[in-house]
Amino acid sequence: MVAQIEPEGAVRACSERLSIWPYRYEDLVAQLRSVGLTVQSTTFDPESDGYLVVASRDQARGTSEPAP
């Protein structure tokens, strides 16, 4: 699910159920960083079959991945 907050405050959401996870976690984080997004939270666990990543454009430069 992708949710985007519009300038007037409305939330636009789009979702698609994937039968596979096309990205390794490390690759996904690198792709997010490359477009200026910072991981805010994640459920990633190498022992789990799936995970959730929440990323946003952060005005302040910080770390690109939350501390474990």
Helices and strands as residue ranges (DSSP letters): E 2-5, E 11-14, H 25-34, E 37-42, E 53-57
